[in-house]
Amino acid sequence: MSADPTYPLPPLPHLRLRATVAAAEPARLPPYKGSMLRGAFGHALRATVCTQGPRQTCESCPVRATCAYTRLFETFIEGEPPPFLGGLRTSPRPYVFEPVGEANARRDYSPGDQLTFDLVLLGQAVELQPFVLVALERMAVGGLGRHRARFELQRVAWRSAQGTWHEGYRRGERPWSPVEAVPLPQPESSNGHGLTLRFETPTRFKNRGKLTSDFTFRQLAFRMLRRVLEVAHFHVPEAEVDWTFRAFLERADYVRVTDRRLRWWDWERWSQRQKTSMRLGGFVGLVRLEGELQTFLPLLAAAELTHVGKGTTFGLGRVRVVRG
């Protein structure tokens, strides 16, 4: 095995917000809240910032390059993407919704019951936090769930680079003061040759057009790397992305999946556009990795932030590194 190839991951400034909303009337919500939150947020954001009216399509809008909605939610590619990303119509969205806590699995909410979720803004999306806050307020009042039950935004906190939470907004008491982005955390050095990855929300990988939970670490590392590089290329203007990462991925062949404890989790989401339920499945569980992992710790730390696979904007593919 050759000496460690160095591969510089691009910077990925971000801001993690934690929002709490309270039911203003009885509500029945889906068991997994991520897709619901993403959809309601998109409708509220467009209603908040669009100056052209509902009949104007975003694709042909003359102000789409500067609009907060298209920068966050309908991220059209302006100019030519690099050859590696040729054929993409839109870039990855620069945010991730993460429902928080086991209590979010509940279906029925009475007035006053709370729902908490994280919203991670990536790259330039951090600049749009004032629009995001207004959209969160409007989304709660506009209603959540299939029957649009009314909620109220109670508070929003933000997490610092040191991992501490700070209250940024409280309903009726404290207005929002914009805060700066924080860098990716530096991963701890690995004292051993093994760690465990915990896939906490359904993770969707396709191989030859079919969903699968059978993958090598190299295949996993490639998906993680592509996700990080795409976000950085399109949403971090100062990022210098190195698209020559073959040697880095070849190093992944020396990391083995020694234990795979995965199960399939099917769930349904309501499509407001198609007026029907859609079933989306993915694997959750644990994967044990053994080998020379030090090289990949920054990538794993980035993947904890960006998620991996399909459906990352509404929280699918959430992965956590478990040491020991």
C-alpha positions as semicolon CSV with decimal commas, in nm:
position;residue;x (nm);y (nm);z (nm)
1;M;0,000;0,000;0,000
2;S;0,137;0,339;-0,099
3;A;0,184;0,633;0,133
4;D;-0,126;0,824;0,237
5;P;-0,246;1,034;-0,057
6;T;-0,356;1,375;0,057
7;Y;-0,693;1,491;-0,065
8;P;-0,806;1,835;0,047
9;L;-1,177;1,850;0,113
10;P;-1,315;2,195;0,026
11;P;-1,445;2,416;0,308
12;L;-1,811;2,373;0,394
13;P;-1,930;2,660;0,616
14;H;-2,274;2,598;0,758
15;L;-2,523;2,696;1,025
16;R;-2,736;2,454;1,225
17;L;-3,066;2,599;1,343
18;R;-3,301;2,426;1,587
19;A;-3,664;2,533;1,561
20;T;-3,950;2,449;1,796
21;V;-4,311;2,488;1,688
22;A;-4,623;2,429;1,900
23;A;-4,960;2,305;1,779
24;A;-5,232;2,571;1,780
25;E;-5,503;2,313;1,711
26;P;-5,531;1,932;1,705
27;A;-5,299;1,789;1,439
28;R;-5,221;1,452;1,287
29;L;-4,878;1,436;1,129
30;P;-4,689;1,162;0,946
31;P;-4,456;0,938;1,150
32;Y;-4,152;1,076;0,966
33;K;-4,163;1,456;0,957
34;G;-3,876;1,548;0,725
35;S;-4,061;1,544;0,393
36;M;-4,357;1,732;0,543
37;L;-4,128;2,003;0,681
38;R;-3,938;2,040;0,356
39;G;-4,258;2,078;0,151
40;A;-4,425;2,323;0,388
41;F;-4,105;2,528;0,410
42;G;-4,079;2,552;0,031
43;H;-4,435;2,679;-0,007
44;A;-4,386;2,932;0,272
45;L;-4,051;3,053;0,136
46;R;-4,189;3,117;-0,211
47;A;-4,493;3,297;-0,067
48;T;-4,255;3,509;0,140
49;V;-4,006;3,623;-0,124
50;C;-4,156;3,582;-0,473
51;T;-4,226;3,916;-0,644
52;Q;-4,349;3,774;-0,976
53;G;-4,668;3,597;-0,874
54;P;-4,775;3,229;-0,870
55;R;-4,806;3,202;-1,248
56;Q;-4,442;3,284;-1,307
57;T;-4,232;2,970;-1,337
58;C;-3,900;2,980;-1,158
59;E;-3,713;2,839;-1,459
60;S;-3,800;3,137;-1,680
61;C;-3,806;3,401;-1,406
62;P;-3,585;3,703;-1,487
63;V;-3,472;3,739;-1,124
64;R;-3,410;3,372;-1,048
65;A;-3,033;3,419;-1,001
66;T;-3,085;3,653;-0,705
67;C;-3,409;3,520;-0,558
68;A;-3,386;3,365;-0,211
69;Y;-3,633;3,094;-0,314
70;T;-3,439;2,976;-0,617
71;R;-3,110;2,998;-0,429
72;L;-3,248;2,766;-0,162
73;F;-3,527;2,559;-0,309
74;E;-3,515;2,562;-0,691
75;T;-3,139;2,567;-0,741
76;F;-3,094;2,599;-1,116
77;I;-2,742;2,571;-1,250
78;E;-2,613;2,900;-1,387
79;G;-2,335;2,854;-1,643
80;E;-2,151;2,534;-1,732
81;P;-2,091;2,278;-1,459
82;P;-1,763;2,085;-1,457
83;P;-1,757;1,775;-1,681
84;F;-1,798;1,547;-1,380
85;L;-2,139;1,703;-1,314
86;G;-2,254;1,727;-1,675
87;G;-2,621;1,656;-1,735
88;L;-2,746;1,796;-1,406
89;R;-3,044;2,031;-1,444
90;T;-3,031;2,163;-1,090
91;S;-2,765;2,166;-0,822
92;P;-2,813;2,001;-0,481
93;R;-3,020;2,209;-0,241
94;P;-2,805;2,379;0,024
95;Y;-3,003;2,271;0,330
96;V;-3,101;1,962;0,528
97;F;-3,403;1,913;0,754
98;E;-3,353;1,685;1,055
99;P;-3,643;1,598;1,285
100;V;-3,507;1,583;1,641
101;G;-3,581;1,332;1,916
102;E;-3,790;1,019;1,945
103;A;-4,097;1,228;2,033
104;N;-4,114;1,332;1,669
105;A;-4,231;0,983;1,579
106;R;-4,570;1,062;1,735
107;R;-4,868;1,111;1,505
108;D;-5,121;1,307;1,710
109;Y;-5,061;1,653;1,857
110;S;-5,288;1,844;2,093
111;P;-5,281;2,225;2,125
112;G;-4,956;2,323;2,294
113;D;-4,767;2,005;2,203
114;Q;-4,427;2,083;2,055
115;L;-4,236;1,962;1,751
116;T;-3,861;2,026;1,725
117;F;-3,642;1,998;1,417
118;D;-3,303;2,110;1,291
119;L;-3,247;2,297;0,968
120;V;-2,886;2,295;0,846
121;L;-2,798;2,576;0,602
122;L;-2,496;2,503;0,381
123;G;-2,257;2,750;0,218
124;Q;-2,421;3,064;0,078
125;A;-2,755;2,959;0,222
126;V;-2,631;3,088;0,560
127;E;-2,663;3,442;0,421
128;L;-3,036;3,383;0,372
129;Q;-3,115;3,314;0,738
130;P;-3,350;3,617;0,778
131;F;-3,565;3,485;0,490
132;V;-3,547;3,139;0,642
133;L;-3,679;3,263;0,976
134;V;-3,976;3,440;0,819
135;A;-4,050;3,130;0,611
136;L;-4,042;2,912;0,925
137;E;-4,294;3,144;1,093
138;R;-4,515;3,143;0,787
139;M;-4,490;2,769;0,737
140;A;-4,607;2,702;1,094
141;V;-4,907;2,934;1,065
142;G;-4,990;2,798;0,720
143;G;-5,027;2,453;0,868
144;L;-4,846;2,120;0,878
145;G;-4,958;1,778;0,768
146;R;-5,206;1,669;0,508
147;H;-5,486;1,869;0,672
148;R;-5,274;2,181;0,729
149;A;-5,307;2,201;1,107
150;R;-5,190;2,539;1,241
151;F;-4,873;2,566;1,452
152;E;-4,678;2,859;1,597
153;L;-4,303;2,911;1,586
154;Q;-4,189;2,932;1,949
155;R;-3,811;2,965;1,932
156;V;-3,505;2,913;1,715
157;A;-3,156;2,836;1,845
158;W;-2,825;2,810;1,662
159;R;-2,520;2,596;1,731
160;S;-2,171;2,741;1,756
161;A;-1,845;2,592;1,630
162;Q;-1,786;2,466;1,986
163;G;-2,111;2,271;1,978
164;T;-2,300;2,490;2,225
165;W;-2,654;2,608;2,158
166;H;-2,756;2,975;2,170
167;E;-3,110;3,107;2,162
168;G;-3,145;3,333;1,861
169;Y;-3,520;3,395;1,857
170;R;-3,808;3,361;2,099
171;R;-4,164;3,439;1,995
172;G;-4,276;3,777;2,120
173;E;-3,953;3,845;2,308
174;R;-3,640;3,832;2,096
175;P;-3,598;3,917;1,725
176;W;-3,353;3,725;1,512
177;S;-3,000;3,863;1,484
178;P;-2,808;3,705;1,194
179;V;-2,505;3,497;1,294
180;E;-2,199;3,386;1,101
181;A;-2,143;3,046;0,947
182;V;-1,930;2,793;1,134
183;P;-1,665;2,567;0,975
184;L;-1,672;2,191;0,965
185;P;-1,558;2,044;1,296
186;Q;-1,216;1,884;1,298
187;P;-1,256;1,508;1,346
188;E;-1,080;1,335;1,633
189;S;-0,776;1,128;1,541
190;S;-0,838;0,756;1,519
191;N;-0,646;0,556;1,778
192;G;-0,747;0,226;1,629
193;H;-0,839;0,070;1,299
194;G;-1,214;0,046;1,336
195;L;-1,531;0,244;1,385
196;T;-1,903;0,202;1,339
197;L;-2,136;0,403;1,119
198;R;-2,497;0,436;1,234
199;F;-2,750;0,512;0,961
200;E;-3,024;0,684;1,157
201;T;-3,279;0,761;0,884
202;P;-3,367;0,563;0,570
203;T;-3,069;0,569;0,335
204;R;-3,129;0,517;-0,034
205;F;-2,848;0,381;-0,252
206;K;-2,900;0,254;-0,604
207;N;-2,684;0,006;-0,791
208;R;-2,772;-0,060;-1,153
209;G;-3,105;0,112;-1,103
210;K;-3,210;-0,089;-0,796
211;L;-3,210;0,010;-0,431
212;T;-2,959;-0,186;-0,228
213;S;-2,800;-0,209;0,115
214;D;-2,506;-0,413;-0,018
215;F;-2,209;-0,181;-0,073
216;T;-1,834;-0,165;-0,023
217;F;-1,669;0,114;0,172
218;R;-1,529;0,252;-0,154
219;Q;-1,881;0,280;-0,296
220;L;-1,998;0,449;0,022
221;A;-1,701;0,688;0,026
222;F;-1,766;0,785;-0,337
223;R;-2,128;0,875;-0,259
224;M;-2,023;1,076;0,043
225;L;-1,748;1,253;-0,150
226;R;-1,967;1,340;-0,446
227;R;-2,233;1,485;-0,218
228;V;-1,979;1,707;-0,037
229;L;-1,807;1,820;-0,357
230;E;-2,134;1,907;-0,532
231;V;-2,254;2,118;-0,240
232;A;-1,918;2,295;-0,217
233;H;-1,890;2,359;-0,591
234;F;-2,234;2,515;-0,627
235;H;-2,281;2,684;-0,290
236;V;-1,937;2,780;-0,154
237;P;-1,791;3,042;-0,391
238;E;-1,444;3,033;-0,237
239;A;-1,417;2,654;-0,259
240;E;-1,151;2,508;-0,486
241;V;-1,275;2,160;-0,569
242;D;-1,022;1,900;-0,679
243;W;-1,203;1,661;-0,911
244;T;-0,904;1,423;-0,935
245;F;-0,981;1,198;-0,640
246;R;-0,914;0,854;-0,786
247;A;-0,611;0,787;-0,562
248;F;-0,817;0,887;-0,260
249;L;-1,090;0,639;-0,348
250;E;-0,839;0,365;-0,423
251;R;-0,727;0,401;-0,064
252;A;-1,083;0,309;0,038
253;D;-1,024;-0,044;-0,095
254;Y;-0,814;-0,102;0,219
255;V;-1,114;-0,044;0,445
256;R;-1,343;-0,342;0,492
257;V;-1,706;-0,372;0,597
258;T;-1,671;-0,640;0,864
259;D;-2,023;-0,630;1,010
260;R;-2,348;-0,517;0,853
261;R;-2,658;-0,492;1,072
262;L;-2,903;-0,315;0,847
263;R;-3,277;-0,342;0,809
264;W;-3,513;-0,195;0,556
265;W;-3,751;0,080;0,662
266;D;-4,042;0,164;0,432
267;W;-4,228;0,487;0,491
268;E;-4,482;0,697;0,305
269;R;-4,491;1,062;0,218
270;W;-4,784;1,265;0,091
271;S;-4,714;1,441;-0,237
272;Q;-4,907;1,768;-0,242
273;R;-4,823;1,815;-0,609
274;Q;-4,945;1,471;-0,715
275;K;-5,217;1,444;-0,447
276;T;-5,115;1,091;-0,358
277;S;-4,909;0,892;-0,109
278;M;-4,565;0,778;-0,218
279;R;-4,369;0,496;-0,057
280;L;-3,999;0,556;-0,002
281;G;-3,777;0,298;0,161
282;G;-3,418;0,285;0,276
283;F;-3,187;0,100;0,509
284;V;-3,113;0,193;0,870
285;G;-2,879;0,032;1,119
286;L;-2,509;-0,023;1,180
287;V;-2,205;-0,092;0,964
288;R;-1,866;-0,179;1,114
289;L;-1,555;-0,059;0,930
290;E;-1,201;-0,193;0,980
291;G;-0,880;-0,070;0,822
292;E;-0,679;0,247;0,763
293;L;-0,954;0,498;0,840
294;Q;-0,755;0,807;0,941
295;T;-0,754;0,937;0,583
296;F;-1,133;0,926;0,569
297;L;-1,223;1,087;0,900
298;P;-1,272;1,438;0,750
299;L;-1,502;1,292;0,484
300;L;-1,704;1,103;0,744
301;A;-1,735;1,420;0,952
302;A;-1,860;1,610;0,646
303;A;-2,110;1,333;0,566
304;E;-2,254;1,364;0,917
305;L;-2,347;1,718;0,819
306;T;-2,458;1,673;0,457
307;H;-2,611;1,321;0,481
308;V;-2,567;1,073;0,197
309;G;-2,782;0,913;-0,075
310;K;-3,120;1,026;-0,206
311;G;-3,363;1,253;-0,023
312;T;-3,104;1,431;0,190
313;T;-3,295;1,762;0,196
314;F;-3,571;1,610;0,404
315;G;-3,335;1,422;0,631
316;L;-3,281;1,085;0,467
317;G;-2,933;0,934;0,477
318;R;-2,837;1,071;0,818
319;V;-2,518;0,896;0,926
320;R;-2,329;0,918;1,257
321;V;-1,979;0,800;1,345
322;V;-1,975;0,579;1,656
323;R;-1,628;0,530;1,801
324;G;-1,513;0,224;1,991
